[in-house]
Amino acid sequence: MLVLDAQIHVWKASTPERPWPADAIEPQRPVPLEVPEVTGELTRAGVFGALLLGPTWEGSRNDYVLAEAAADPSRFGAICRWATGSPAEAERLADWRSIAGMRAIRMSLNRGDVLGVLTAARRSGFFAAAERFAVPLSVYAPGRYDLYRDLAEEHPGLKIAVDHAAVATCDLPLAEAVAPLAGLAKYPNLAVKASALPCFLDLAAEERPYPSITEAVYRLVEAFGAERVFFGSDLSRLPVPYADLVDVFVNHLPGLSDAERALVCGRALAGWLGWSEAFGE
């Protein structure tokens, strides 16, 4: 089975030659997660490849993820940060396919002046350009279902993946937490990353194979179809062994057909992004 991870943060330590921003938030772990460690985790878990994303504490950097994706495009793809409020950067999207390894753009809308960021991106023409030039977006805006709805309606040709199933806490049982997404399933340009799900479990009360994850995935597939639900880990903050999470998706979704499971585990993601190299093409 082709298993692809829809999101893994990778980064390097802050150095004088490659400094982090002065106001950087705390990283998810003290030791940087670099690609050699990720490769080992993927290999041990039977995962073929992953989308790599630079974290916010490193600043809006794409150099590391693009270099790794360009070096091995069948195994890695890059989700890039972008200056979404800049008209000049919006125009530069016309040439995004010439950026080796780039697969999508990430917008992190989970803190700060979200309305201001959205307003600036609209005024700059970013969303219109991303739609015109077929740039997939990966958007993390937990609980902001109206935001996803508005973008889907304003730009029906723009592919948008809902990061981490729009969940941020373990306040609700996971199946309940993902349930509101069903109202967005009618928009064919929206997909869902079933990523970081163990982060939203009460792990004191639930052990592997984490039946809450299975139930949440069933709900998402019922609403969106397996073609628009993507496995992902967010490995750097994963509170369970990576191989255990992969095992849930590969071996503990008996309610899905083999074809549906193959889609959720990786084929749907590759198809959504046009990641033909992952298929060996």
N, C-alpha and C positions, 0 to 999 in steps of 0.2 A: 504494500500500500504506500502511495506517495503521501508522506506526512510533512506538512510545512507549518512552521510557527509564524503566526501573523504579527507578532511583536516581541522583540528582545532589545532592551537598551544596552548599548555598549559605549564605553568611554575610557579615556585615559586620565591619568593623574594631572592635576594642575602643576605646571612648571613655568619658569620664566619665559621659556620659548613658546609655550602653549598655555597661557593662563586662563583660568576661569574668570567670569565676571566678578567684580568686587562684592556684588550683592547676591551671589549665588546661594540658592537654598541648599540644605544639607542633602548629600547624596543618599540613595537608598541603602548603601552599604559602604563601609570605609575603604575597602579595597576595590579598585576599579574592576569592572567586568569587561574583559577584553576578548577578542575573537578566538584566540586559541582555547580559552576555557569554554566558551560557547560551543566550539566545534567538538570538544570532548563530550560535553553534555548531550549534544545532538546525536553523536555517534552511539553513545551508551544507551540512549532511549529509542534508537531506531528512527530518528527524525532526519529527513533528507536535507531540509534547508530552512531558512528563516528570513524574515524581514528585520533589518537592523535599523535602530532609531537612536540618534544622539539624545541624551537627556537634557532637561532644561537647565540643570545646574552647571552644565558645561558651556552654556550659551547657545546661540543659534548657529551651531557648527554642523557641517555636513562632511567635512574632509575625511574623517575616519570611516564612516559608514559607506561613503561613496568609493573610497579606495578599496575596501574589502569586497564590495559588491561588483566593482569593475574587474577585480582580480579573479573572481569565481562567480560569474553571473548565474550559473545553474543552481548554486547553493545559497547565495545571498542576494537580497535586494535591499535597496536603501529607501527608507521613508525620510524625506528631507524636511528641514525647517525652511521657512520662506518669509521674506519681509512682505507680509500680506497687505500692509497699508501703503506700500510704495507703488505708484503708477508705473514707474520704470521697471520694477521687478515683475509687475503684472504682465507687462509687454514681453518680458523675457521668457514667459511661459511658452511662447510660440516655438522656442527652440529646446524645450525641455527633453525631448526624446534624444537629443544629441549628448545629454549628460549621462555618461556610461554608468549603469547600475541603478539609476533612479527609477522608482516604481510608483511613488505617491508622495503627497505632501501632508504633513501633520499639523493640525491646529490644536493647541492645548487651551481649552476654554473652561478650565475648572477652577481658576482663581484669578484675582485681579479684576481689571476693568473689562469684563467680557463684552458688555454693550459697546464700549468704545472701540475695542478691537474689531467687532463685527461691522460697526459703522465705517471705520476706516477701510476695511477690506471691501465693502460695497462701493465706497467712493473711489477707491483706487482702480476699480474694475477687476479686482482679483478673481472674484467668483465667476464673473462673466468670462474672463479669459480662461480660467480653469475649465469651464464648461466648453468653450469654443475649441480648446486645444486638447480636450479629453484627458485632463490630468486628474487621476483619482485622488480624493481627499480622505484622510483618516482623522476624525474629529472626536476629541474627548470633551464632552460637555455633560457630565453626570446629572441626571434629573431634568435636563433642559429639553424636554420633548418638543416644546414649541419651537425651539431653535432649529432642531432637525427638520421639523415639519415645514417651517418657513423656507429654509434653504432648498428643500426638496421641491417645493412648489415654485419658488422663484427661478430655479435652475433645473428643470426636469431632465436635462441631458448630462448633469454633473453627478458622477458616481461618488457617494459618500459612505464610508464605513463608520458605524457607530462604535467607538472604542470602548472596550471593557463592558459592553452591554449597557452603557450609560449608568453603571453602578459605581458608588464610591465608598460605601460603608457596609457593615454587616448588621445594620439595624433591623432589617427584615430578612425572613427566610429567602434564600436566593431565588427560588422559583417565583416568589411574590415580587421580588425586586426587579426581575426582568419582565414581568407581565405587562407593564405599561407600554413596552415597545410594540406590542401587538397592534396598537393603534397607528403605528407608522408603516406597517408591512404593506399597505396598499400602494406605497410609493416604490416603484420598481428600481429607482436609482439609489435606494438606501439598502445597505447590508449591515450585518452585525458581527463584530468580533467577539466571540465567546472567549475572551482573554482575561487573565488575572483572576479567574473565578474563585480559586481557593482563598484569595485575599478577603473574600466577602463571606466566608463561612465561620461558624463557631466551631473551631477545631477541637475545642475541649469536649464537645458533644458529638462530634462526627469523625469517623475514621475512614480510611480508604476502604472501598473505592469511591467514597464521597457521593452517596446517592443524590444529594442536593444538586450536584453538578449535572448528573444525568437528567434529572427532572427539568432543570433549567434549559438544558440543550433541547430536550423534547419540546418544550414550550416555544423556543425560538424557531425550531425547524417547522413546527406546526404552523406558525404565523408567517414566516418568511420563505419557507422552502429551504431545502438543504443547499441550494445554489447560492444562498445569500447569508450563510452562517459559517464563520471561519474560526477554527481552533487557534488559540494563542496562549502564551504563558505569562508574559511580562516577567521573565526569569529573575531579574535582579532583585525583586521583592517577593518572590514566590515563597510561601511559608511551608510548603511541602516538597518532598523530593520531585525533581523534574520528571523522572521516569514514571512516578506514580500518577502524575497528572496526564501524561501521554497515554498511559494504560487505560485511564477512564475513557478517553475518546476512541482508542483503538479496540478495546475489549469489553467495555461496559455501557454500550448503547444498544442493547438488544432490540429495542423498539424501532430502530432504524433498519432499513434494508442495507445490504452491502453497498449498493450504489450510493445511497444517501450518506452512509458513514464515510465512504471514500471522498465524497464531496466536502463534507464538513472537515475532514482531517487534512485536506490540502488541495484537492482538485478544484474546488470552488474558488478558493483564493487565487490560484494561478490563473484560472479563467477570467476572473473579475479584473485582474490587473494586466491581462495579456502577457503573463510571465511565461513565455513559450520555452525559455531555456530550462525551466524546472521540469518540463516534459521531455527534455532531451532533444528539443527542436532547434 
